[in-house]
Amino acid sequence: MWPNRNPERDLGTLLARIETAHRIDADLLSAILRGACPRLGTSLAPKAEVERLVGAEAWVELGLWLIGWELPDWDIHRLTRDDDRWRCSIGVSGIAVNWAEDIVEFQHGSLPLAVLGAFVQAQLRKAEGAAPSNVTPFRRPGPSPLAEPTSPHPASR
């Protein structure tokens, strides 16, 4: 997923930066896009949408879009404001066997940072292998291992 890096450490550091930030700046946004978005880096298609959201400074919408793109089997569970802090909870769709383990929650005084923090927290949980998933990995169709091998040259009769 994240080759040649220590994703748990990198995502933990990124999460700490989000916790202490007061607002989103270019450096923090770049770190989030670079450090928590492995699918985004491998595809050209969504970059125009990300650029549009960044240009509009639509940080909440960007966070929600990233959750949908990077974590296709996760949904927003709850988004609330209590005591001057925003809480964003996201979890794997349809699995919630053990609510405490299937949901990640992040709190922040800033709504965009609460959403982005929950996103990074979910990526950290996935990197640690502790997050369930209902997405089946893509596998290329290939010959069945039980099928007989075919010869490139037809047998002459």
N, CA and C of each residue as an Amber inpcrd file, in Angstrom:
protein
   471
   0.8200000  -1.1800000   0.0000000   0.0000000   0.0000000   0.0000000
   0.8710000   1.2540000   0.0000000   1.7810000   1.3880000   0.9790000
   2.7160000   2.5030000   1.0400000   4.1160000   1.9180000   0.9670000
   4.6810000   1.7610000  -0.2400000   5.9670000   1.0980000  -0.3610000
   7.1150000   1.9190000   0.2300000   8.1220000   1.2180000   0.7710000
   9.3740000   1.8080000   1.2530000   9.1800000   2.8460000   2.3470000
   8.1370000   2.7120000   3.1500000   7.9200000   3.6510000   4.2420000
   7.3970000   2.8920000   5.4420000   7.3200000   3.5900000   6.5510000
   6.6940000   3.0490000   7.7430000   5.3500000   3.7630000   7.8770000
   4.2840000   3.2000000   7.3040000   3.0110000   3.9160000   7.2620000
   2.4400000   4.2090000   8.6410000   2.6050000   3.3090000   9.6050000
   2.0560000   3.5700000  10.9320000   2.7040000   4.8070000  11.5520000
   4.0220000   4.8750000  11.4740000   4.7310000   6.0220000  12.0490000
   4.3740000   7.3150000  11.3060000   4.3840000   7.2600000   9.9650000
   4.0910000   8.4520000   9.1680000   2.6680000   8.9530000   9.4070000
   1.6970000   8.0350000   9.4430000   0.3110000   8.4410000   9.6750000
   0.1100000   8.9270000  11.1030000   0.8020000   8.3270000  12.0700000
   0.7280000   8.8000000  13.4530000   1.2710000  10.2090000  13.5860000
   2.3790000  10.4880000  12.9090000   2.9540000  11.8400000  12.9120000
   2.0030000  12.8280000  12.2560000   1.4050000  12.4240000  11.1490000
   0.4450000  13.2790000  10.4510000  -0.7780000  13.5490000  11.3280000
  -1.2540000  12.5530000  12.0250000  -2.3910000  12.7190000  12.9240000
  -2.0610000  13.6980000  14.0470000  -0.8590000  13.6220000  14.5800000
  -0.4240000  14.5630000  15.6190000  -0.3840000  15.9940000  15.0750000
   0.0500000  16.1460000  13.8310000   0.0610000  17.4880000  13.2190000
  -1.3490000  18.0360000  13.0780000  -2.2780000  17.1820000  12.6950000
  -3.6700000  17.6350000  12.5540000  -4.2370000  18.0200000  13.9140000
  -3.9260000  17.2340000  14.9530000  -4.4280000  17.5300000  16.3010000
  -3.9740000  18.9040000  16.7890000  -2.7470000  19.3000000  16.4720000
  -2.2090000  20.5610000  16.9780000  -2.4440000  21.7480000  16.0420000
  -2.9370000  21.4960000  14.8420000  -3.1570000  22.5800000  13.8760000
  -4.3820000  23.4050000  14.2740000  -4.3460000  24.6690000  13.9140000
  -5.4950000  25.5530000  14.1430000  -6.3160000  25.7220000  12.8780000
  -5.6530000  25.5180000  11.7330000  -6.3360000  25.6410000  10.4450000
  -5.5290000  24.8570000   9.4080000  -6.1240000  24.6830000   8.2530000
  -5.4350000  23.9880000   7.1620000  -4.5730000  24.9960000   6.4180000
  -3.3110000  24.6500000   6.2410000  -2.4330000  25.4640000   5.4010000
  -1.8780000  24.5690000   4.2910000  -1.1650000  25.1730000   3.3700000
  -0.6670000  24.4330000   2.2060000   0.2450000  23.2800000   2.6060000
   1.0790000  23.4810000   3.6280000   2.0110000  22.4450000   4.0580000
   1.2620000  21.2460000   4.6490000   0.2810000  21.5060000   5.4970000
  -0.4910000  20.4200000   6.0990000  -1.3080000  19.6850000   5.0410000
  -1.9310000  20.4240000   4.1510000  -2.7160000  19.8000000   3.0910000
  -1.8330000  18.9180000   2.2150000  -0.6630000  19.4010000   1.8560000
   0.2710000  18.6240000   1.0500000   0.6770000  17.3440000   1.7810000
   0.9330000  17.4520000   3.0850000   1.3190000  16.2770000   3.8680000
   0.1890000  15.2470000   3.9080000  -1.0560000  15.7030000   4.0210000
  -2.2000000  14.7870000   4.0360000  -2.3350000  14.0920000   2.6820000
  -2.2870000  14.8620000   1.6140000  -2.4520000  14.2760000   0.2760000
  -1.3110000  13.3280000  -0.0690000  -0.1130000  13.6570000   0.3620000
   1.0570000  12.8290000   0.0730000   1.1280000  11.6170000   1.0020000
   0.7700000  11.8020000   2.2670000   0.9810000  10.7600000   3.2620000
  -0.1790000   9.8320000   3.5370000  -1.4070000  10.2620000   3.2300000
  -2.5700000   9.4500000   3.5940000  -3.4240000   9.0490000   2.3980000
  -2.9430000   9.3290000   1.1910000  -3.7620000   9.0760000  -0.0080000
  -3.0180000   8.2260000  -1.0360000  -2.7730000   6.9510000  -0.7380000
  -2.0300000   6.1290000  -1.6980000  -2.7730000   5.8950000  -3.0050000
  -4.1000000   5.7930000  -2.9730000  -4.8590000   5.5670000  -4.2120000
  -4.8500000   6.8130000  -5.0890000  -4.8710000   7.9770000  -4.4780000
  -4.8750000   9.2250000  -5.2240000  -3.5970000   9.3790000  -6.0410000
  -2.4850000   8.9660000  -5.4770000  -1.2030000   9.0920000  -6.1590000
  -1.0320000   8.1620000  -7.3470000  -1.8590000   7.1320000  -7.4370000
  -1.7050000   6.1740000  -8.5220000  -2.6990000   6.3660000  -9.6500000
  -3.5640000   7.3720000  -9.5520000  -4.6000000   7.5650000 -10.5610000
  -4.6280000   9.0130000 -11.0240000  -4.8020000   9.2050000 -12.3080000
  -4.8800000  10.5590000 -12.8560000  -6.2990000  11.1140000 -12.8100000
  -7.3020000  10.2620000 -12.8340000  -8.6950000  10.6870000 -12.9610000
  -9.1560000  11.6620000 -11.8850000  -8.9060000  11.4200000 -10.5920000
  -9.4890000  12.3010000  -9.5840000  -8.7200000  13.5880000  -9.3340000
  -7.5720000  13.7630000  -9.9440000  -6.7550000  14.9310000  -9.6200000
  -7.4500000  16.2460000  -9.9540000  -8.2360000  16.2790000 -11.0160000
  -8.9610000  17.5070000 -11.3630000  -9.9700000  17.8550000 -10.2780000
 -10.6440000  16.8490000  -9.7280000 -11.6170000  17.0960000  -8.6520000
 -10.9150000  17.5980000  -7.3980000  -9.7840000  17.0100000  -7.0520000
  -9.0250000  17.4650000  -5.8840000  -8.5660000  18.9040000  -6.0940000
  -8.0480000  19.2200000  -7.2800000  -7.5990000  20.5790000  -7.5650000
  -8.7520000  21.5770000  -7.4800000  -9.9330000  21.1750000  -7.9410000
 -11.1090000  22.0510000  -7.8740000 -11.4770000  22.3230000  -6.4200000
 -11.4970000  21.3040000  -5.5880000 -11.8500000  21.4740000  -4.1760000
 -10.7920000  22.2870000  -3.4300000  -9.5280000  22.0440000  -3.7310000
  -8.4510000  22.8200000  -3.1030000  -8.5330000  24.2790000  -3.5360000
  -8.7510000  24.5200000  -4.8250000  -8.8630000  25.8920000  -5.3240000
 -10.0140000  26.6510000  -4.6840000 -11.0890000  25.9530000  -4.3790000
 -12.2490000  26.5840000  -3.7380000 -12.1010000  26.6270000  -2.2150000
 -11.0150000  26.0650000  -1.6890000 -10.7970000  25.9380000  -0.2500000
 -11.9880000  25.2650000   0.4240000 -12.5280000  24.2600000  -0.2540000
 -13.6660000  23.4820000   0.2440000 -13.1130000  22.2930000   1.0340000
 -12.5920000  22.5780000   2.2210000 -11.8610000  21.5790000   2.9910000
 -12.7520000  20.4420000   3.4890000 -13.9560000  20.7550000   3.9460000
 -14.8580000  19.6860000   4.4110000 -15.2180000  18.7750000   3.2440000
 -15.5790000  19.3700000   2.1160000 -15.9280000  18.5850000   0.9370000
 -14.7380000  17.7460000   0.4740000 -13.5320000  18.3130000   0.5510000
 -12.3320000  17.5570000   0.1890000 -12.1690000  16.3570000   1.1180000
 -12.3370000  16.5670000   2.4150000 -12.2160000  15.4640000   3.3660000
 -13.2390000  14.3650000   3.0940000 -14.4780000  14.7630000   2.8320000
 -15.5170000  13.7730000   2.5290000 -15.2190000  13.0530000   1.2190000
 -14.7160000  13.8080000   0.2330000 -14.3670000  13.1930000  -1.0560000
 -13.2220000  12.1910000  -0.8740000 -12.2110000  12.5550000  -0.0750000
 -11.0850000  11.6530000   0.1540000 -11.5360000  10.3690000   0.8560000
 -12.4540000  10.4820000   1.8040000 -12.9790000   9.2930000   2.4660000
 -13.6350000   8.3870000   1.4250000 -14.4450000   8.9700000   0.5500000
 -15.1100000   8.1810000  -0.4860000 -14.1450000   7.5600000  -1.4760000
 -13.0760000   8.2690000  -1.8180000 -12.1320000   7.7770000  -2.8200000
 -11.1490000   6.7720000  -2.2160000 -10.5350000   7.1300000  -1.1120000
  -9.4890000   6.3060000  -0.5190000 -10.0410000   5.1490000   0.3180000
 -11.2190000   5.3300000   0.8830000 -11.8230000   4.3250000   1.7560000
 -13.2250000   3.9990000   1.2320000 -13.3190000   3.3560000   0.0710000
 -14.6280000   3.1880000  -0.5660000 -15.6280000   2.3800000   0.2440000
 -15.1600000   1.5930000   1.2000000 -16.0840000   0.8140000   2.0070000
 -16.3780000   1.4660000   3.3560000 -15.9540000   2.7130000   3.5450000
 -16.2150000   3.4500000   4.7830000 -17.2310000   4.5450000   4.5030000
 -18.0170000   4.8800000   5.5210000 -19.0130000   5.9510000   5.4380000
 -18.9230000   6.8180000   6.6800000 -19.4800000   8.0240000   6.5660000
 -19.6190000   8.8840000   7.7330000 -20.6280000   8.2350000   8.6660000
 -20.2430000   8.0490000   9.8940000 -21.1460000   7.4810000  10.8960000
 -21.8570000   8.6060000  11.6500000 -21.0910000   9.6190000  12.0550000
 -21.6670000  10.7340000  12.7990000 -20.7710000  11.9550000  12.6440000
 -21.4040000  13.1070000  12.5300000 -20.6920000  14.3810000  12.4740000
 -21.4600000  15.3410000  13.3700000 -20.9000000  15.6410000  14.5380000
 -21.5960000  16.4700000  15.5240000 -20.6540000  17.5040000  16.1230000
 -21.2640000  18.4610000  16.7930000 -20.4950000  19.4790000  17.5090000
 -20.9570000  19.5000000  18.9560000 -20.0150000  19.3010000  19.8750000
 -20.2880000  19.3340000  21.3070000 -19.1920000  20.1350000  21.9970000
 -19.5990000  21.0560000  22.8620000 -18.6240000  21.7980000  23.6730000
 -17.4870000  22.4010000  22.8500000 -17.8290000  23.0970000  21.7920000
 -16.8520000  23.7790000  20.9350000 -15.8900000  22.8510000  20.2020000
 -16.2350000  21.5940000  20.1050000 -15.4030000  20.6510000  19.3600000
 -16.2820000  19.8670000  18.4070000 -15.7450000  19.6530000  17.2140000
 -16.4140000  18.8230000  16.2170000 -15.9640000  17.3930000  16.4000000
 -16.8850000  16.4530000  16.2280000 -16.5860000  15.0210000  16.2610000
 -16.9760000  14.4380000  14.9170000 -16.0390000  13.7690000  14.2970000
 -16.3260000  13.0660000  13.0500000 -16.0300000  11.6000000  13.2760000
 -17.0420000  10.7740000  13.0910000 -16.9000000   9.3250000  13.2280000
 -17.1560000   8.6990000  11.8730000 -16.2680000   7.8070000  11.4610000
 -16.4730000   7.0690000  10.2220000 -16.2410000   5.5920000  10.5100000
 -16.8990000   4.7530000   9.7220000 -16.7590000   3.3230000   9.9340000
 -17.0250000   2.5480000   8.6610000 -16.6680000   1.2920000   8.7070000
 -16.8650000   0.4110000   7.5650000 -18.3570000   0.1750000   7.3860000
 -18.8290000   0.3310000   6.1800000 -20.2460000   0.1740000   5.8680000
 -20.7080000  -1.2490000   6.1190000 -21.7900000  -1.3740000   6.8620000
 -22.4740000  -2.6460000   7.0040000 -21.7890000  -3.6990000   7.8340000
 -20.6560000  -3.4160000   8.4690000 -19.9680000  -4.4610000   9.2310000
 -20.2020000  -4.3140000  10.7260000 -20.2090000  -3.1590000  11.2760000
 -20.3220000  -2.8230000  12.6970000 -20.6870000  -3.9710000  13.6340000
 -19.8330000  -4.9690000  13.6870000 -20.0320000  -6.0910000  14.6040000
 -19.7150000  -5.6290000  16.0200000 -18.5850000  -4.9970000  16.1740000
 -18.1820000  -4.4530000  17.4590000 -17.9940000  -2.9580000  17.2510000
 -18.9810000  -2.1810000  17.6250000 -19.0200000  -0.7580000  17.3240000
 -17.7130000  -0.0560000  17.6700000 -17.1610000  -0.3420000  18.8280000
 -15.9450000   0.3560000  19.2620000 -14.7650000   0.0730000  18.3520000
 -14.7070000  -1.0830000  17.7470000 -13.5760000  -1.4260000  16.8930000
 -13.8150000  -1.0910000  15.4190000 -15.0680000  -0.9530000  15.0180000
 -15.3850000  -0.7270000  13.6080000 -15.5580000   0.7470000  13.2610000
 -15.4510000   1.6260000  14.2510000 -15.6450000   3.0590000  14.0570000
 -14.3890000   3.7870000  14.5220000 -13.9460000   4.7710000  13.7420000
 -12.8920000   5.6710000  14.2200000 -13.5200000   7.0400000  14.4330000
 -13.0370000   7.7350000  15.4340000 -13.5770000   9.0510000  15.7400000
 -12.4250000  10.0140000  15.9690000 -12.6120000  11.2300000  15.4820000
 -11.5990000  12.2610000  15.6790000 -12.3090000  13.5390000  16.0950000
 -11.7520000  14.2410000  17.0710000 -12.3340000  15.4950000  17.5590000
 -11.3710000  16.6500000  17.3130000 -11.9430000  17.7730000  16.9390000
 -11.1250000  18.9760000  16.7200000 -12.0260000  20.1980000  16.8080000
 -11.4590000  21.3350000  17.1150000 -12.2180000  22.5790000  17.1470000
 -12.6080000  23.0630000  15.7620000 -11.9420000  22.5710000  14.7280000
 -12.2080000  22.9490000  13.3410000 -12.9100000  21.7890000  12.6310000
 -14.0340000  22.0770000  12.0000000 -14.7750000  21.0330000  11.2790000
 -13.9220000  20.3720000  10.1910000 -13.2530000  21.1340000   9.3180000
 -12.4400000  20.4640000   8.2860000 -11.3400000  19.5790000   8.8780000
 -10.7210000  20.0230000   9.9590000  -9.6620000  19.2210000  10.5660000
 -10.2300000  17.9920000  11.2780000 -11.4520000  18.0730000  11.7780000
 -12.0950000  16.8910000  12.3710000 -12.3480000  15.8360000  11.2990000
 -12.8290000  16.2630000  10.1250000 -13.1010000  15.3170000   9.0340000
 -11.7920000  14.7200000   8.5150000 -10.8030000  15.5660000   8.2610000
  -9.5180000  15.0660000   7.7650000  -8.8050000  14.2080000   8.8100000
  -8.9630000  14.5590000  10.0810000  -8.3700000  13.7470000  11.1490000
  -8.9870000  12.3610000  11.2160000 -10.3090000  12.2750000  11.0590000
 -10.9700000  10.9650000  11.0530000 -10.4890000  10.1410000   9.8610000
 -10.3190000  10.7970000   8.7270000  -9.8140000  10.1170000   7.5330000
  -8.4190000   9.5370000   7.7890000  -7.5160000  10.3430000   8.3320000
  -6.1500000   9.8790000   8.6000000  -6.1660000   8.7940000   9.6760000
  -7.0320000   8.9440000  10.6850000  -7.1470000   7.9210000  11.7330000
  -7.5780000   6.5790000  11.1300000  -8.5180000   6.6120000  10.1880000
  -8.9610000   5.3800000   9.5280000  -7.8230000   4.7750000   8.7030000
  -7.0620000   5.6150000   8.0240000  -5.9190000   5.1050000   7.2490000
  -4.8870000   4.4620000   8.1850000  -4.6840000   5.0730000   9.3560000
  -3.7660000   4.5070000  10.3370000  -4.2840000   3.1510000  10.8200000
  -5.5620000   3.0660000  11.1170000  -6.1490000   1.7920000  11.5630000
  -5.9760000   0.7260000  10.4820000  -6.1820000   1.1070000   9.2060000
  -5.9860000   0.1450000   8.1130000  -4.5260000  -0.2770000   8.0040000
  -3.5970000   0.6710000   8.1380000  -2.1730000   0.3560000   8.0290000
  -1.7270000  -0.5880000   9.1410000  -2.3370000  -0.4430000  10.3070000
  -2.0250000  -1.3270000  11.4280000  -2.6700000  -2.7060000  11.2700000
  -3.5600000  -2.8160000  10.2910000  -4.2430000  -4.0880000  10.0690000
  -5.4040000  -4.3160000  11.0060000  -5.8220000  -3.2760000  11.7310000
  -6.8770000  -3.4290000  12.7320000  -8.2590000  -3.0760000  12.2070000
  -8.3630000  -2.6170000  10.9680000  -9.6560000  -2.1990000  10.4380000
 -10.2480000  -3.2920000   9.5640000 -11.5060000  -3.6170000   9.7970000
 -12.1620000  -4.5730000   8.9120000 -12.4490000  -3.9190000   7.5720000
 -12.7690000  -4.7180000   6.5970000 -13.0970000  -4.1860000   5.2810000
 -14.1030000  -5.0980000   4.6190000 -14.9570000  -4.5030000   3.7910000
 -15.8670000  -5.3240000   3.0130000 -15.5800000  -5.1950000   1.5290000
 -14.4140000  -4.6390000   1.1770000 -14.0040000  -4.5140000  -0.2180000
 -13.1220000  -5.7030000  -0.5700000 -13.4890000  -6.4130000  -1.5970000
 -12.6950000  -7.5360000  -2.0700000 -11.5580000  -7.0020000  -2.9320000
 -10.3280000  -7.4260000  -2.6690000  -9.2180000  -6.9450000  -3.4890000
  -9.4220000  -7.3130000  -4.9510000  -8.9950000  -6.4230000  -5.8320000
  -9.1100000  -6.6690000  -7.2640000  -8.1100000  -7.7460000  -7.6550000
  -8.5970000  -8.6940000  -8.4010000  -7.7190000  -9.7360000  -8.9390000
  -7.9740000  -9.8340000 -10.4280000  -6.9130000  -9.8980000 -11.1850000
  -7.0440000 -10.0460000 -12.6290000  -7.5710000 -11.4340000 -12.9550000
  -8.5190000 -11.4940000 -13.8950000  -8.9830000 -12.8260000 -14.2790000
  -7.8570000 -13.5730000 -14.9760000  -7.7500000 -14.7930000 -14.6720000
  -6.7010000 -15.5960000 -15.2820000  -7.1770000 -17.0150000 -15.4290000
  -6.3470000 -17.8270000 -15.9970000  -6.7460000 -19.2260000 -16.1520000
  -6.9030000 -19.8810000 -14.7920000  -7.8330000 -20.7720000 -14.7290000
  -8.0630000 -21.5250000 -13.5110000  -6.8580000 -22.4040000 -13.2490000
  -6.4330000 -22.5280000 -11.9910000  -5.2870000 -23.3920000 -11.7080000
  -5.5990000 -24.8570000 -12.0130000  -6.8870000 -25.1930000 -12.1430000
  -7.2620000 -26.5700000 -12.4510000  -7.3770000 -26.8240000 -13.9430000
  -7.3450000 -25.7650000 -14.7380000  -7.4930000 -25.9150000 -16.1870000
  -6.2300000 -26.5410000 -16.7710000  -6.4270000 -27.2960000 -17.8490000
  -5.2800000 -27.9100000 -18.5120000  -4.5050000 -26.8460000 -19.2720000
  -3.1830000 -26.9180000 -19.2620000  -2.3990000 -25.9610000 -20.0220000
  -2.6510000 -26.1370000 -21.5130000  -2.6770000 -25.0180000 -22.2070000
  -2.8890000 -25.0790000 -23.6570000  -1.5670000 -24.8750000 -24.3640000
  -1.4110000 -25.5300000 -25.4530000  -0.1980000 -25.4340000 -26.2370000
  -0.3510000 -24.2720000 -27.2110000   0.7060000 -23.4950000 -27.4310000
   0.6120000 -22.3870000 -28.3840000   0.5130000 -22.8940000 -29.8200000
   0.8820000 -24.1170000 -30.0580000   0.8110000 -24.6890000 -31.4060000
  -0.1970000 -25.8270000 -31.4050000  -1.1640000 -25.7660000 -32.3230000
  -2.1510000 -26.8580000 -32.3600000  -1.4680000 -28.1670000 -32.7590000
  -1.9750000 -29.2480000 -32.2090000  -1.4150000 -30.5610000 -32.5320000
  -1.7400000 -30.8960000 -33.9830000  -0.7500000 -31.3970000 -34.6880000
  -0.9970000 -31.7720000 -36.1000000  -1.5820000 -33.1570000 -36.1490000
  -2.5050000 -33.3540000 -37.0760000  -3.1820000 -34.6540000 -37.1920000
  -2.7740000 -35.3370000 -38.4300000
